[in-house]
Amino acid sequence: MHAGLCLLRLPPRDFWALTPVEFLAMTGGMRGRGAGMEKAGLEALMRAFPDG
């Protein structure tokens, strides 16, 4: 409710009329996450921060 009514400043009538998919899209939940970490990146982190 905070996201819809305060952050997006939707009137209550419009907020309650949204479908879950519409609300997810309006709050950025449908954006791609981007590329994951490559193996070389993981290995570099493991070298930089080894487990004790």
C-alpha positions, 0 to 999 in steps of 0.5 A, spaced: 500 500 500 505 504 501 508 503 494 502 504 491 499 510 495 505 514 497 511 512 492 506 512 486 501 517 488 495 513 486 488 515 488 485 509 492 480 508 487 486 506 482 490 503 486 485 498 488 483 497 481 490 494 479 491 487 478 497 484 481 501 484 474 500 491 473 502 493 480 508 489 479 510 492 473 509 499 476 513 497 481 519 495 477 518 487 478 518 486 471 525 488 469 530 484 467 536 482 473 541 483 468 547 478 467 549 473 472 556 472 474 561 469 470 566 463 472 572 468 472 568 473 476 567 468 482 574 465 482 577 472 482 572 473 488 574 466 491 581 468 491 580 475 494 576 473 500 578 466 501 574 462 506 578 461 513 
